């Protein structure tokens, strides 16, 4: 499991830069740079959505990864010790990305 720092502050699962979802998926099957990736688990926080108060945010989280060109991808799992999800002010998953992505050469 990776130590996750989530900067997507508008995501309904973000609680003080920790994720309360339990696991996330990073997209970007054909990614060659950070901006080609996204947090596929992102869901915009809105007033009409309810997030359970019994869910506990976690600093460490399982990260599935579709970015097969990333050096941290091992059989669709992220093996980086730390993962940063960017997307301050994002309103959809396309506005997020994996700041940890490094292209495999």
N, C-alpha and C positions, 0 to 999 in steps of 0.2 A: 504494500500500500504506500502511496505517495503522500507526502505532506502537501496539502493543497492550500494555496492562497488564492482566493477568488475575489477579483476586483470588479466583477459584474454586479455592482451594487443594486441594480434594479431587478435582479433575479429573485423570484419568490423563495428560492432555497438558500439564498445568501443571508447568513446571520453573522455579522461582524467579521466578514471575510472567510468564514467557515461555511461548509456546505451541510445542509440538513437533509439532503436527498438520500444519502447512503452510498451512492456511486454515480459516476458521470461517464459520458461518452464524448470523446473528442473526435470530431469529423474532419475530413480532408483527405479522402482516398488518394487524390492526385496532387496533394500539396507539395510544393517545393520551397515554400517560405511560410513564415508565421501567419501572414495575412490570408493564406489559403485554408486555414484551419478554423474551426468553430466549436463551441461547446454545444453539442447536440441536445444536451439535457436542459439548456436554458429555457426558462419560462418566465415571462415578464410578470413582475409583482403588480397586482391591480387591487383596487379596493374591494371588488366583488368576488375575489378568490380567497379561500380560507386555507391557511397553512396550520396544521395541527400543532397545538402548543405542547404536545407530548413528544414531538420530534426533537432530538438533540443534535445540534450541529457538531461536526467532527473535524478536527484538524487533519486527520489521516483518512484517506478515502481510496477506494478502488477506482482506477481509471481505465476504462476500455478505450482503445485507440484505433481509429480507422486510418490514421495517417501513416500508411505503410512505408513512406519514404523518410520517416523520422528515425534518428539513431536510438531513441528511447523506446521504440516499438518492438516488442518481442511477442510474436504470435497474437497480435491485436490487444496486447496488454501494455500499459505504460510501465516501464521499469525505472523511470527517473525517481530519484529520492525526493525531489520537490517539483511541484507543478504549479505554474501561475496561469490562471485564466484571466485574460484582460477583457474589458468591455464596460468601462465606466459609462453609465448613462445609456446602455444598450436597450433597445426596445424589441429586438428579436435576435435569434441566435447568430445570424449573419454578421451582426455587429460585435460579436465576441471572437476571441481567438486564443490559442494556446501560446503563451509567451515562452514556453519551454521548448517548443519545436526547434529542432536542428536537423537540417537535411542530411540524409545518409548519402555519402559520396563513394 
